[in-house]
Amino acid sequence: MEDTLAKVQKSFESAFGIDPQTVTIESTPADIPEWDSMGHVVLASSLESAFGLTFEVEELMEMEDVKKIVEVVESKLERAECVQV
């Protein structure tokens, strides 16, 4: 989870130009003013680039806070590994 969180933090830095260390597993959109509806789209693009993934609309809707982002990303990475095996 820590490796995933670190990449998520870097995605926040890329998307919003903020210090990645200010983003924690407990962070929510209320903690990051740039993380509004348009910011969510920019963040999703940054996450897709960082992890080499493509998110479905339902997954994007689930990503309500950093903890959920980490969960969704890890779940997709696990499924991708299963498909490659």
N, C-alpha and C positions, 0 to 999 in steps of 0.2 A: 504494500500500500504506500510506503514512503516514496518509492521510486515514482509511482503514479502521481502522488501528490506533488512531488517536485516538478514533474512535467506539466501538471495542471497549473501550478504556480507560475511557471515560465509562460504558459499560454495566456494567463491573465496579464503578465508583463507585456507580452507581445500585443495583445488586444487593446489594452487600456493604458499602457505606458506607466504602470505603477510598480512599486517595489514588490517583487514576488514574495518577500518575507512577510509582507503585511497580509497575505492571503493564508488563512489557516483552514483546517478541516471543518471548523465551525463557522466559517464565513458565509454570509448570505448576501443577496442583492442589497439589503438595507445597509450593509457595511461598506459597500463599494458603489459610490454614486454613479459611476460610468456604466454599471451593470443594469441597464434598463432594457426595454424590449429590443431596441436596435443593437445595443451593446451585446445582448445575448446572441444575436446572429453573428456578430464579429467574433465573439468568444468561441462560438461553435466552429467557425472556420479555422480559428487558431488551434483549437483542440484537434480537429480533423487533420490538420497539417502535422501537428506534433506527434500524433499517434498513428498516422496512416490509416485512419478509419473514416467511414461515412456514417453519419447518424440519420436515423429515421425521425420523422416529425414527432412520433410518440416518445422517442428517447429524449429529444430536445425538450419536450414538455415536462419530462420527469426531472430534468436537471434544475431543480429549484434552489440548490445550495451546493457548496463545494463537496460536502460529504456525498451527496447523491451523484454529482458529476464523477467522482472517483469510482463509485459503485457501478455506474453505467459503463464507464470506460473499461474497468477491469472485467466486467461481464462480457463486453464485446471482444476484448482481447482473448479471453478464455475460449469463447466460441470460435474465434478465428484460428486459434491454435488447434482446436479439435478438428476443424475442417482440413487443416494442412497435414495432419497426421495420417 
